[in-house]
Amino acid sequence: MTIKGARSKKEKHITELHSLGVDASRTTELNDEHELAELADNIKQSMIHDYKVAYSHKGDELEKEAKSTLDH
């Protein structure tokens, strides 16, 4: 892979992180392409998990539990 190709992949991951609400503009040589890709993937997986919980029966149970604590 060329340096230009590696740079454009890194920029792609930085853009993806930015779209997820993460400011990755301050990268260092330690923030390589693999780390940025893993970070973006971990954030997306966390968001998917939160979405599934929120729109499942468990999410309904958590909402009821939260409301019951406010009623006291």
N, C-alpha and C positions, 0 to 999 in steps of 0.2 A: 504494500500500500504506500502511496506517495504521502509526502508530508501534507500536501494540499488536501488529499482525501481524508487523512486522519483529522486534520483541522476542521474540515466541513462536517465530519461525523460528530466531533466534539461540540461544534456550534449547534448541530441539530439537537443534541442532548441538552445543551444549555437552554435552547429555545423551548424544548419540551418541559423542562423543569420550571421555566418561567411561566408557562401556561398552566402549571399546577400550583402556582403561587409561591415558588421557591426562587429566591434571588441567588443565582449561581454565577453572577457576573464576576465575583471575586474568586476566581479559581487559581490554583497554584499548580506547580508541576506534579503535586501529589493527586490532584483531581484529574486522573486520566480518563480516557473515554469509557473504560470498563466501569470505573467507580460512578461516573455520572449516569451511565445506563442503568446500573443497579439501583441507584438512588431513585431515579424516575420510576423504575419498575416497582420498587418497594412502596413508594407513595401511591401509585395507581392501585396496587393490591390492597393497601390499607383503605383507600377510598371505596373500592368495590366491596370489601368486607363490611365497612360501615353502612353502605347503601343496602346490602343484603339484610343486615341486622335491623335496620330502620324499617324496612318494608316486609318483615317477616312476622310471624306470631311472637317471636322473642322480642321484637321491637315493640309490639303492642303491649306485651307484658311489662317491659321496661317503662313505657309511657304511663301505664296505669300505676306502677309503683311510684314513679316520680310525682304524679298528680296526687297520690294518696299521702305522700309526705308533706305536700303543700296544704292539704286540707286540715292538718292537725294544728 
